[in-house]
Amino acid sequence: MPETINGREKIKAYLSANDISIASLATMYGMSKQDLSDYLAGRKKNPQANRVILKIISDFKLS
């Protein structure tokens, strides 16, 4: 499974710079705050986590 640390860091930096909470982002993607928080922290590393990280990067054009 590919490592997503760079993507996770880009997302966290974007959220911080734009004053967006993890809870708000989780709501936008129809998931729990805890799941998204685990994905962004790297505590959950599975195909679903990778898909969510890649989707957020794509949606917000963070590449």
Helices and strands as residue ranges (DSSP letters): H 5-17, H 22-28, H 33-41, H 47-59
